[in-house]
Amino acid sequence: QVQLVESGGGLVEAGGSLRLSCVANTNLRNLITITWYRQTPGQERVLVARRLSDLRTLYADSVKGRFTISQDNAKNTIYLQMNNLKPDDTAVYYCNSYPARYPWGQGTQVTVSS
């Protein structure tokens, strides 16, 4: 069974940066393209960044120009570099495929203070 473990979240001031990691327990080539989502209390998970099979990337409008998705196949890890963070970026961040097909991990909390 595929397991995805997110990490790298934390508390940061507005304008700061964080890099999230998503480690898979299998070769990334065995996975459907991994996507980053985020969720705030009472809301559904929403797509933040997606890396397509042809290596194109898609981003939610709210994070374009600030977030970058990348991967390291040797480490079975997908990253989300988040720059110029805003309070509205506060959420729990998850990784999964698109559409989500693997068990959800616990996510990693990102809190941006104003």
N, C-alpha and C positions, 0 to 999 in steps of 0.2 A: 504494500500500500504506500502510495506517495505521501510523504510528510514534508510540510513546509514550515520553517521556523523563522519568524520575523524578529528582528532586533534592531537596536540603534536609536530608538526613540528617546525622548527626554524633554526637559523643560528648557526653553530657549527664549530669549527676548526677540521681539519683532525686529526683522532685519537680519537675524542670525541664520545659521545654516546647520543642517543635520544630514547625515547619510544613513539611510536605512539599508538593512541587508535582509535578504530572504534566502535561506539555505535549504536546498532540496536534498533528499536522501537518495537521489538517483541522478544519473547524467541528465543535464538539461536537454540534451537532444531527444531524450525519451518523453519529454513533456510537451503538452500543448503550450504554446507561447504564454509566458507568464505575464501577469498583469498586476499592477498595484491598485488597490482600492482603499477607500477610507470611509469611516463611519463615525457619526456623532450620535449621542444619545437620542433615541426616539426616531432616528432617521434610518433609511436603508443605506446599505453600502453603495458607494458610487465609484465609478472608474476614475482613476487619477492618471495613470500612465500605462501604456501598452506597447510592447515590442512585437511587431509582426514577424512572420516567418521569413519575409524578405528583408528583414532588419529595419524596415521603416518603423518610426515611432509615432504614436498618437498620444495626445495629452488633452486633458480637460481644459477648457478655455481658461478656467480660473488659475491654472498653474503654468500655462504656456510661458516659456521664456524664463521660468524660475526653477522648474524641476527637470531632471534628466534621468531617464531610465537606461541602465546598462547591465551587462552581465559578464561574468568571468566563468567560462565553461570549465576551466581547470579546477575551480573551487565549487562548482555547482551552485553558484550564488548569483542572485539578481540584486542590483542596487537601485536605490532611488536617492539621487542627490537633490537635496532641497535647499535652495538659496533664497535669500530675501523673504524669509518666512513672515507670514502675517497671522494675526490672531485667528482669522477664519480658517487657517490650516489646522487648527487644533482638532484632533480626531484620533481614533485608533486606526492604524494603518495595517492592511493585510495584503498578502500576495496570494494569487491563485491563477488559474487559467481564465480564459474568456471564451465562452461563458464558464463560470466556475464549475469545475468537475471534481476537484480534489477536496478532501476534508479541510475545513478552515482551521488555521492555527489560532493561537491566542492573540495574535496581533501585537503591535508595539505602539504605545501611547506617545503621541506628540502633543506637547502643550506649548503654545506660543503666547507669551505675555506681552501686553501692550505697554 
